[in-house]
Amino acid sequence: MSAAAVGGDVVWKAHAAMALVQLFNGGFHVITKVALNVGINQLVFCVYRDLLALAILAPIAYVREKRIRQPMNRRLFMSFFFIGLTGIFGNQLLFLIGLGYTNPTYAAAIQPAIPVFTFILAVLMGTERVNLLRVEGQAKVSGTLVCVSGAIFMVLFRGPVLIGSTEPDFVSQSEISAKGQPEPVGWLMSSFLDFGFDNFHLGVLCLIGNCMCMAVFLAIQAPVLKRYPANLSVSAYSYLFGASFMVVTALFMTNESTEWSLTQSELFAVLYAGIIASALNYGLLTWCNKILGPALVALYNPLQPAASAFLSRVFLGSPIYLGSVAGGLLIMAGLYVVTWASFRERQAALGVIPPIARVSEPLIHKDAKIPFQRVHVLPKSSAD
């Protein structure tokens, strides 16, 4: 019983950590919108961000996990390689390219696909188990759909202003802020135009690839964490490979040395992105992925628009609309349903099952055996 109590306490800490991660990500969106409006090269920004995160994670992981870190082998090397390739390099780069070819509104509308992709991959890989014949499995699926619907509702429906005043230039400034950034791989994407694609379709494909990369990152990382106890080392190795890919790409894609210089506001944004949004967030994300699993961790991703709306109101004075409030309530409701289902499954695994579950459990197995019982009962009655 004490183990179950301790486990439950750690699980709730993981839930609080994931909420904090999305709050920090919302702050990252607000800070980059304000600080990076001057037009810094986004690829250069990612290089500085990833190198700073690696410089923080690597020494901390080396000191704290020196005794529990396992020696590197080929299997771990390939796992860290693909985690860094998808979760750090592909995730960041494809999102920036997709944002440049579309707009922030469309980019935000596609992000709720991450929990869906992660849920499917986790089920296929066996990391997440779903039994649709049980209430818990049905709650997981329905809660995921409610959560994703809330995020999409926030993006597509604005409604009247509830807090603050209407700002007609708010959306247009956001569009200019995003589209004014340099396109780091324009020469590569232009080759796809020969096949009949236009810029918008290329941007949509990149955003879908961004969601797939994040889903693959969470799905691959979860089984690695089960056999590799050093959580910080997993994040550090991931950033080692991801930052290496980013540096090589930036060296080929940047033309002028002036693109690597930073203003004061850009330096502040890099510090926040590297320390808070990268090192701290990915460290917490890795720890939570080990405890909660990839499907539940990804389900917190739709909280980012709600966190961005709240922080934009606090620091930028942006209005809060009815759609943001209603969508946020749907997201929290979906998270609660999935959390409840995971809690019930964890209790069942530990043997701490409520009386309602104990009564319903034998009924399910009894119903499943009814056809076989009838086969044995009928011959008996005929013999009598």
DRENDO-1510 file (C-alpha; in Angstrom, 1 decimal, always signed):
<recs>
REC; n; res; u; v; w
REC; 1; MET; +0.0; +0.0; +0.0 .
REC; 2; SER; +2.8; +2.4; +0.8 .
REC; 3; ALA; +4.4; +1.7; -2.6 .
REC; 4; ALA; +1.1; +2.5; -4.3 .
REC; 5; ALA; +0.9; +5.8; -2.3 .
REC; 6; VAL; +4.4; +6.8; -3.2 .
REC; 7; GLY; +3.8; +5.9; -6.9 .
REC; 8; GLY; +0.6; +8.0; -6.9 .
REC; 9; ASP; +2.5; +10.9; -5.4 .
REC; 10; VAL; +5.2; +10.7; -8.1 .
REC; 11; VAL; +2.5; +10.4; -10.8 .
REC; 12; TRP; +0.8; +13.6; -9.7 .
REC; 13; LYS; +4.1; +15.4; -9.6 .
REC; 14; ALA; +4.6; +14.3; -13.2 .
REC; 15; HIS; +1.2; +15.7; -14.1 .
REC; 16; ALA; +2.1; +19.0; -12.5 .
REC; 17; ALA; +5.5; +19.0; -14.3 .
REC; 18; MET; +3.8; +18.5; -17.7 .
REC; 19; ALA; +1.4; +21.5; -17.0 .
REC; 20; LEU; +4.5; +23.5; -16.1 .
REC; 21; VAL; +6.2; +22.4; -19.3 .
REC; 22; GLN; +3.3; +23.7; -21.4 .
REC; 23; LEU; +3.3; +27.0; -19.4 .
REC; 24; PHE; +7.0; +27.5; -20.2 .
REC; 25; ASN; +6.3; +26.7; -23.9 .
REC; 26; GLY; +3.6; +29.3; -23.9 .
REC; 27; GLY; +6.0; +31.8; -22.5 .
REC; 28; PHE; +8.5; +30.8; -25.2 .
REC; 29; HIS; +5.9; +31.7; -27.9 .
REC; 30; VAL; +5.3; +35.1; -26.3 .
REC; 31; ILE; +8.9; +35.9; -25.8 .
REC; 32; THR; +10.0; +34.9; -29.3 .
REC; 33; LYS; +7.1; +36.9; -30.8 .
REC; 34; VAL; +8.3; +40.0; -29.1 .
REC; 35; ALA; +12.1; +39.6; -29.2 .
REC; 36; LEU; +12.5; +38.0; -32.6 .
REC; 37; ASN; +10.3; +40.4; -34.6 .
REC; 38; VAL; +13.5; +42.0; -36.0 .
REC; 39; GLY; +14.1; +39.0; -38.3 .
REC; 40; ILE; +16.8; +36.8; -36.8 .
REC; 41; ASN; +17.6; +33.7; -38.9 .
REC; 42; GLN; +15.5; +31.0; -37.3 .
REC; 43; LEU; +18.0; +28.3; -38.1 .
REC; 44; VAL; +20.7; +30.3; -36.3 .
REC; 45; PHE; +18.4; +30.8; -33.4 .
REC; 46; CYS; +17.8; +27.0; -33.2 .
REC; 47; VAL; +21.6; +26.4; -33.2 .
REC; 48; TYR; +22.2; +28.7; -30.3 .
REC; 49; ARG; +19.2; +27.3; -28.4 .
REC; 50; ASP; +20.3; +23.7; -28.8 .
REC; 51; LEU; +24.0; +24.3; -28.0 .
REC; 52; LEU; +23.0; +26.2; -24.9 .
REC; 53; ALA; +20.7; +23.4; -23.8 .
REC; 54; LEU; +23.4; +20.8; -24.5 .
REC; 55; ALA; +26.0; +22.8; -22.5 .
REC; 56; ILE; +23.6; +22.7; -19.5 .
REC; 57; LEU; +22.3; +19.1; -19.7 .
REC; 58; ALA; +25.6; +17.4; -20.5 .
REC; 59; PRO; +27.6; +18.3; -17.3 .
REC; 60; ILE; +24.6; +17.9; -15.0 .
REC; 61; ALA; +23.8; +14.5; -16.5 .
REC; 62; TYR; +27.5; +13.5; -16.2 .
REC; 63; VAL; +27.8; +14.4; -12.5 .
REC; 64; ARG; +24.3; +13.3; -11.2 .
REC; 65; GLU; +24.0; +10.1; -13.2 .
REC; 66; LYS; +27.6; +8.9; -13.3 .
REC; 67; ARG; +26.9; +5.7; -11.3 .
REC; 68; ILE; +23.6; +4.7; -12.9 .
REC; 69; ARG; +24.5; +5.5; -16.5 .
REC; 70; GLN; +24.9; +2.4; -18.6 .
REC; 71; PRO; +27.8; +2.0; -21.1 .
REC; 72; MET; +27.0; +3.0; -24.6 .
REC; 73; ASN; +26.2; +0.1; -27.0 .
REC; 74; ARG; +25.0; +0.0; -30.6 .
REC; 75; ARG; +21.3; -0.3; -29.7 .
REC; 76; LEU; +21.4; +2.7; -27.4 .
REC; 77; PHE; +23.5; +4.6; -29.9 .
REC; 78; MET; +20.9; +4.1; -32.7 .
REC; 79; SER; +18.1; +4.9; -30.2 .
REC; 80; PHE; +19.7; +8.3; -29.2 .
REC; 81; PHE; +20.4; +9.0; -32.9 .
REC; 82; PHE; +16.8; +8.7; -33.9 .
REC; 83; ILE; +15.5; +10.5; -30.8 .
REC; 84; GLY; +17.8; +13.5; -31.6 .
REC; 85; LEU; +16.9; +13.3; -35.3 .
REC; 86; THR; +13.2; +13.4; -34.7 .
REC; 87; GLY; +12.6; +15.2; -31.4 .
REC; 88; ILE; +15.2; +17.9; -31.7 .
REC; 89; PHE; +16.3; +18.4; -35.3 .
REC; 90; GLY; +13.3; +17.3; -37.3 .
REC; 91; ASN; +10.7; +18.7; -34.8 .
REC; 92; GLN; +12.2; +22.2; -34.7 .
REC; 93; LEU; +13.3; +22.5; -38.3 .
REC; 94; LEU; +10.1; +21.3; -39.9 .
REC; 95; PHE; +8.0; +23.5; -37.7 .
REC; 96; LEU; +10.0; +26.6; -38.7 .
REC; 97; ILE; +9.8; +25.7; -42.4 .
REC; 98; GLY; +6.1; +25.0; -42.2 .
REC; 99; LEU; +5.5; +28.2; -40.3 .
REC; 100; GLY; +7.3; +30.2; -43.0 .
REC; 101; TYR; +5.2; +28.7; -45.8 .
REC; 102; THR; +1.8; +28.9; -44.1 .
REC; 103; ASN; +0.8; +31.1; -41.1 .
REC; 104; PRO; +0.7; +30.8; -37.3 .
REC; 105; THR; -3.0; +30.0; -37.2 .
REC; 106; TYR; -2.7; +27.0; -39.5 .
REC; 107; ALA; +0.4; +25.8; -37.7 .
REC; 108; ALA; -1.5; +25.9; -34.4 .
REC; 109; ALA; -4.4; +24.1; -36.0 .
REC; 110; ILE; -2.2; +21.1; -36.9 .
REC; 111; GLN; -0.4; +20.8; -33.6 .
REC; 112; PRO; -3.3; +18.9; -31.9 .
REC; 113; ALA; -2.5; +16.0; -34.2 .
REC; 114; ILE; +0.5; +15.2; -32.0 .
REC; 115; PRO; -1.5; +13.4; -29.3 .
REC; 116; VAL; -3.4; +11.4; -32.0 .
REC; 117; PHE; -0.2; +10.3; -33.8 .
REC; 118; THR; +1.5; +9.5; -30.5 .
REC; 119; PHE; -1.4; +7.5; -29.2 .
REC; 120; ILE; -1.5; +5.4; -32.4 .
REC; 121; LEU; +2.3; +4.8; -32.4 .
REC; 122; ALA; +2.3; +3.9; -28.7 .
REC; 123; VAL; -0.5; +1.4; -29.2 .
REC; 124; LEU; +1.3; -0.2; -32.2 .
REC; 125; MET; +4.6; -0.4; -30.3 .
REC; 126; GLY; +2.9; -1.8; -27.2 .
REC; 127; THR; +3.9; +1.1; -24.9 .
REC; 128; GLU; +0.3; +2.0; -24.4 .
REC; 129; ARG; -2.4; -0.7; -23.9 .
REC; 130; VAL; -6.0; +0.0; -24.7 .
REC; 131; ASN; -8.9; -2.4; -24.2 .
REC; 132; LEU; -12.0; -0.9; -25.8 .
REC; 133; LEU; -14.2; -3.5; -24.0 .
REC; 134; ARG; -13.3; -1.8; -20.7 .
REC; 135; VAL; -14.4; +1.5; -19.4 .
REC; 136; GLU; -10.8; +2.7; -19.0 .
REC; 137; GLY; -10.0; +2.0; -22.6 .
REC; 138; GLN; -13.1; +3.8; -23.8 .
REC; 139; ALA; -12.3; +6.8; -21.5 .
REC; 140; LYS; -8.7; +7.0; -23.0 .
REC; 141; VAL; -10.0; +7.2; -26.5 .
REC; 142; SER; -12.9; +9.6; -25.8 .
REC; 143; GLY; -10.7; +11.8; -23.6 .
REC; 144; THR; -8.0; +12.1; -26.3 .
REC; 145; LEU; -10.7; +13.1; -28.8 .
REC; 146; VAL; -12.2; +15.7; -26.4 .
REC; 147; CYS; -8.8; +17.2; -25.7 .
REC; 148; VAL; -7.9; +17.4; -29.4 .
REC; 149; SER; -11.3; +18.9; -30.2 .
REC; 150; GLY; -10.8; +21.6; -27.6 .
REC; 151; ALA; -7.5; +22.6; -29.1 .
REC; 152; ILE; -8.9; +22.7; -32.6 .
REC; 153; PHE; -11.9; +24.7; -31.3 .
REC; 154; MET; -9.6; +27.3; -29.8 .
REC; 155; VAL; -7.9; +27.8; -33.2 .
REC; 156; LEU; -11.0; +27.8; -35.5 .
REC; 157; PHE; -13.5; +29.6; -33.3 .
REC; 158; ARG; -12.7; +33.0; -31.7 .
REC; 159; GLY; -16.0; +34.4; -30.6 .
REC; 160; PRO; -16.5; +37.6; -28.6 .
REC; 161; VAL; -13.9; +39.2; -26.4 .
REC; 162; LEU; -14.3; +38.2; -22.7 .
REC; 163; ILE; -11.3; +40.0; -21.2 .
REC; 164; GLY; -9.5; +43.0; -22.6 .
REC; 165; SER; -10.3; +45.0; -25.7 .
REC; 166; THR; -10.3; +44.0; -29.4 .
REC; 167; GLU; -7.0; +44.6; -31.2 .
REC; 168; PRO; -7.5; +44.5; -35.0 .
REC; 169; ASP; -3.7; +44.6; -35.6 .
REC; 170; PHE; -2.9; +41.7; -33.3 .
REC; 171; VAL; -3.3; +39.0; -35.9 .
REC; 172; SER; -1.7; +40.9; -38.7 .
REC; 173; GLN; +1.4; +41.6; -36.5 .
REC; 174; SER; +1.6; +37.9; -35.8 .
REC; 175; GLU; +1.5; +37.1; -39.4 .
REC; 176; ILE; +4.2; +39.6; -40.2 .
REC; 177; SER; +6.3; +38.4; -37.3 .
REC; 178; ALA; +6.2; +34.8; -38.6 .
REC; 179; LYS; +6.4; +35.3; -42.3 .
REC; 180; GLY; +9.2; +37.9; -42.1 .
REC; 181; GLN; +11.7; +35.3; -40.9 .
REC; 182; PRO; +14.2; +34.0; -43.4 .
REC; 183; GLU; +13.5; +30.7; -45.0 .
REC; 184; PRO; +16.6; +28.6; -44.3 .
REC; 185; VAL; +16.1; +25.8; -46.8 .
REC; 186; GLY; +14.3; +27.7; -49.6 .
REC; 187; TRP; +16.6; +26.2; -52.3 .
REC; 188; LEU; +15.7; +22.7; -51.2 .
REC; 189; MET; +11.9; +23.3; -51.0 .
REC; 190; SER; +11.9; +25.0; -54.4 .
REC; 191; SER; +12.9; +21.7; -56.1 .
REC; 192; PHE; +9.4; +20.3; -55.0 .
REC; 193; LEU; +7.7; +23.1; -57.0 .
REC; 194; ASP; +8.6; +21.2; -60.2 .
REC; 195; PHE; +6.3; +18.4; -59.1 .
REC; 196; GLY; +3.2; +20.7; -58.9 .
REC; 197; PHE; +3.4; +21.6; -55.2 .
REC; 198; ASP; +2.9; +25.2; -54.2 .
REC; 199; ASN; +4.4; +26.9; -51.1 .
REC; 200; PHE; +1.3; +26.4; -48.9 .
REC; 201; HIS; +1.1; +22.7; -49.6 .
REC; 202; LEU; +4.8; +22.3; -48.8 .
REC; 203; GLY; +4.2; +24.1; -45.6 .
REC; 204; VAL; +1.4; +21.8; -44.7 .
REC; 205; LEU; +3.5; +18.8; -45.4 .
REC; 206; CYS; +6.3; +20.2; -43.2 .
REC; 207; LEU; +3.9; +20.8; -40.3 .
REC; 208; ILE; +2.5; +17.3; -40.6 .
REC; 209; GLY; +6.1; +16.0; -40.6 .
REC; 210; ASN; +6.7; +18.2; -37.5 .
REC; 211; CYS; +3.8; +16.5; -35.7 .
REC; 212; MET; +5.0; +13.0; -36.8 .
REC; 213; CYS; +8.5; +13.7; -35.6 .
REC; 214; MET; +7.3; +14.7; -32.1 .
REC; 215; ALA; +5.1; +11.6; -31.9 .
REC; 216; VAL; +8.0; +9.3; -33.0 .
REC; 217; PHE; +10.2; +11.1; -30.5 .
REC; 218; LEU; +7.9; +10.3; -27.6 .
REC; 219; ALA; +7.1; +6.8; -28.8 .
REC; 220; ILE; +10.7; +5.8; -29.2 .
REC; 221; GLN; +11.9; +7.5; -26.0 .
REC; 222; ALA; +9.4; +5.6; -23.8 .
REC; 223; PRO; +10.9; +2.1; -24.2 .
REC; 224; VAL; +14.4; +3.5; -24.0 .
REC; 225; LEU; +13.7; +5.0; -20.6 .
REC; 226; LYS; +12.5; +1.6; -19.3 .
REC; 227; ARG; +15.9; +0.0; -19.9 .
REC; 228; TYR; +18.1; +3.1; -19.4 .
REC; 229; PRO; +17.5; +4.6; -16.0 .
REC; 230; ALA; +19.5; +7.8; -16.5 .
REC; 231; ASN; +16.8; +10.3; -17.6 .
REC; 232; LEU; +19.0; +13.4; -17.9 .
REC; 233; SER; +21.6; +11.4; -20.0 .
REC; 234; VAL; +18.8; +10.5; -22.4 .
REC; 235; SER; +18.0; +14.2; -22.9 .
REC; 236; ALA; +21.7; +15.1; -23.2 .
REC; 237; TYR; +22.4; +12.4; -25.8 .
REC; 238; SER; +19.4; +13.5; -27.7 .
REC; 239; TYR; +20.5; +17.1; -27.8 .
REC; 240; LEU; +24.1; +16.0; -28.7 .
REC; 241; PHE; +22.8; +14.4; -31.9 .
REC; 242; GLY; +20.1; +17.0; -32.6 .
REC; 243; ALA; +22.4; +19.9; -32.1 .
REC; 244; SER; +25.0; +18.3; -34.4 .
REC; 245; PHE; +22.4; +17.9; -37.1 .
REC; 246; MET; +21.3; +21.6; -36.6 .
REC; 247; VAL; +24.9; +23.0; -36.7 .
REC; 248; VAL; +25.8; +21.1; -39.9 .
REC; 249; THR; +22.5; +22.3; -41.5 .
REC; 250; ALA; +23.1; +25.9; -40.4 .
REC; 251; LEU; +26.6; +26.0; -41.8 .
REC; 252; PHE; +25.3; +25.0; -45.2 .
REC; 253; MET; +22.2; +27.2; -45.2 .
REC; 254; THR; +23.6; +30.5; -43.9 .
REC; 255; ASN; +25.5; +32.8; -46.3 .
REC; 256; GLU; +26.6; +35.8; -44.2 .
REC; 257; SER; +28.5; +35.9; -40.9 .
REC; 258; THR; +26.2; +38.8; -39.8 .
REC; 259; GLU; +23.4; +36.3; -39.5 .
REC; 260; TRP; +25.1; +34.9; -36.4 .
REC; 261; SER; +25.2; +38.1; -34.5 .
REC; 262; LEU; +22.5; +38.7; -31.9 .
REC; 263; THR; +20.9; +41.9; -30.5 .
REC; 264; GLN; +20.1; +42.3; -26.8 .
REC; 265; SER; +16.5; +41.2; -27.3 .
REC; 266; GLU; +17.5; +38.2; -29.4 .
REC; 267; LEU; +20.1; +37.2; -26.8 .
REC; 268; PHE; +17.4; +37.2; -24.1 .
REC; 269; ALA; +15.2; +35.0; -26.3 .
REC; 270; VAL; +18.0; +32.6; -26.9 .
REC; 271; LEU; +18.7; +32.4; -23.2 .
REC; 272; TYR; +15.1; +31.7; -22.4 .
REC; 273; ALA; +14.8; +29.1; -25.2 .
REC; 274; GLY; +18.0; +27.3; -24.3 .
REC; 275; ILE; +17.6; +27.3; -20.5 .
REC; 276; ILE; +13.9; +27.1; -19.9 .
REC; 277; ALA; +12.2; +25.9; -23.2 .
REC; 278; SER; +14.9; +23.4; -24.1 .
REC; 279; ALA; +17.1; +22.2; -21.1 .
REC; 280; LEU; +14.5; +22.4; -18.4 .
REC; 281; ASN; +11.5; +21.4; -20.5 .
REC; 282; TYR; +13.1; +18.5; -22.3 .
REC; 283; GLY; +14.5; +17.2; -19.0 .
REC; 284; LEU; +11.0; +17.3; -17.4 .
REC; 285; LEU; +9.5; +15.9; -20.5 .
REC; 286; THR; +11.8; +12.9; -20.5 .
REC; 287; TRP; +11.2; +12.3; -16.8 .
REC; 288; CYS; +7.4; +12.5; -17.3 .
REC; 289; ASN; +7.5; +10.2; -20.3 .
REC; 290; LYS; +9.1; +7.5; -18.2 .
REC; 291; ILE; +6.3; +7.8; -15.5 .
REC; 292; LEU; +3.2; +8.7; -17.5 .
REC; 293; GLY; +3.9; +7.2; -20.9 .
REC; 294; PRO; +4.0; +8.9; -24.3 .
REC; 295; ALA; +0.3; +9.0; -24.9 .
REC; 296; LEU; -0.5; +11.0; -21.8 .
REC; 297; VAL; +2.5; +13.2; -22.1 .
REC; 298; ALA; +1.5; +14.1; -25.7 .
REC; 299; LEU; -2.0; +14.9; -24.5 .
REC; 300; TYR; -0.7; +17.9; -22.6 .
REC; 301; ASN; +0.5; +19.5; -25.9 .
REC; 302; PRO; -2.9; +21.1; -26.7 .
REC; 303; LEU; -2.5; +23.2; -23.5 .
REC; 304; GLN; +0.1; +25.3; -25.3 .
REC; 305; PRO; -2.5; +27.6; -27.1 .
REC; 306; ALA; -4.3; +28.1; -23.8 .
REC; 307; ALA; -1.0; +29.0; -22.0 .
REC; 308; SER; +0.0; +31.3; -24.8 .
REC; 309; ALA; -3.3; +33.1; -24.7 .
REC; 310; PHE; -3.1; +33.6; -20.9 .
REC; 311; LEU; +0.5; +34.8; -21.0 .
REC; 312; SER; -0.2; +37.0; -24.0 .
REC; 313; ARG; -2.9; +38.7; -22.0 .
REC; 314; VAL; -0.6; +39.2; -19.0 .
REC; 315; PHE; +2.5; +40.5; -20.8 .
REC; 316; LEU; +1.2; +41.8; -24.1 .
REC; 317; GLY; -2.3; +42.9; -23.2 .
REC; 318; SER; -3.8; +40.7; -25.8 .
REC; 319; PRO; -7.6; +40.0; -25.5 .
REC; 320; ILE; -9.0; +36.6; -24.4 .
REC; 321; TYR; -11.8; +35.4; -26.5 .
REC; 322; LEU; -14.7; +33.0; -25.8 .
REC; 323; GLY; -13.2; +30.4; -28.0 .
REC; 324; SER; -10.0; +30.3; -25.9 .
REC; 325; VAL; -11.9; +29.8; -22.7 .
REC; 326; ALA; -14.3; +27.1; -24.1 .
REC; 327; GLY; -11.5; +25.3; -25.8 .
REC; 328; GLY; -9.4; +25.4; -22.7 .
REC; 329; LEU; -12.2; +23.9; -20.6 .
REC; 330; LEU; -12.6; +21.0; -23.2 .
REC; 331; ILE; -8.8; +20.4; -23.0 .
REC; 332; MET; -8.9; +20.2; -19.2 .
REC; 333; ALA; -11.9; +17.9; -19.3 .
REC; 334; GLY; -10.2; +15.5; -21.8 .
REC; 335; LEU; -7.0; +15.5; -19.7 .
REC; 336; TYR; -9.1; +14.7; -16.6 .
REC; 337; VAL; -10.8; +11.7; -18.3 .
REC; 338; VAL; -7.6; +10.2; -19.6 .
REC; 339; THR; -5.9; +10.8; -16.2 .
REC; 340; TRP; -8.7; +9.1; -14.4 .
REC; 341; ALA; -8.5; +6.1; -16.8 .
REC; 342; SER; -4.8; +5.8; -16.3 .
REC; 343; PHE; -5.2; +6.0; -12.6 .
REC; 344; ARG; -7.8; +3.2; -12.6 .
REC; 345; GLU; -5.5; +1.0; -14.7 .
REC; 346; ARG; -2.6; +1.7; -12.4 .
REC; 347; GLN; -4.7; +0.7; -9.4 .
REC; 348; ALA; -5.7; -2.5; -11.2 .
REC; 349; ALA; -2.1; -3.3; -11.9 .
REC; 350; LEU; -1.1; -2.8; -8.3 .
REC; 351; GLY; -4.1; -4.8; -7.0 .
REC; 352; VAL; -5.7; -1.7; -5.4 .
REC; 353; ILE; -9.0; -1.9; -7.2 .
REC; 354; PRO; -12.1; -0.1; -6.0 .
REC; 355; PRO; -15.2; -2.2; -5.2 .
REC; 356; ILE; -16.9; -1.2; -8.4 .
REC; 357; ALA; -14.0; -2.5; -10.5 .
REC; 358; ARG; -13.9; -5.7; -8.5 .
REC; 359; VAL; -17.6; -6.4; -9.2 .
REC; 360; SER; -17.3; -5.5; -12.9 .
REC; 361; GLU; -14.1; -7.5; -13.5 .
REC; 362; PRO; -15.5; -11.0; -13.0 .
REC; 363; LEU; -18.6; -10.1; -15.1 .
REC; 364; ILE; -16.4; -9.4; -18.1 .
REC; 365; HIS; -14.6; -12.7; -17.8 .
REC; 366; LYS; -17.8; -14.6; -17.1 .
REC; 367; ASP; -19.5; -13.2; -20.2 .
REC; 368; ALA; -16.5; -14.1; -22.3 .
REC; 369; LYS; -16.7; -17.7; -21.2 .
REC; 370; ILE; -20.5; -18.2; -21.6 .
REC; 371; PRO; -20.3; -19.9; -25.1 .
REC; 372; PHE; -17.8; -22.5; -23.7 .
REC; 373; GLN; -20.0; -23.2; -20.7 .
REC; 374; ARG; -23.0; -23.9; -22.9 .
REC; 375; VAL; -21.1; -26.5; -24.9 .
REC; 376; HIS; -20.4; -28.5; -21.7 .
REC; 377; VAL; -23.8; -28.0; -20.1 .
REC; 378; LEU; -25.9; -29.1; -23.1 .
REC; 379; PRO; -24.5; -32.6; -23.4 .
REC; 380; LYS; -24.9; -33.1; -19.6 .
REC; 381; SER; -28.6; -32.3; -19.8 .
REC; 382; SER; -29.2; -34.7; -22.7 .
REC; 383; ALA; -27.4; -37.5; -20.9 .
REC; 384; ASP; -29.8; -37.1; -18.0 .
</recs>
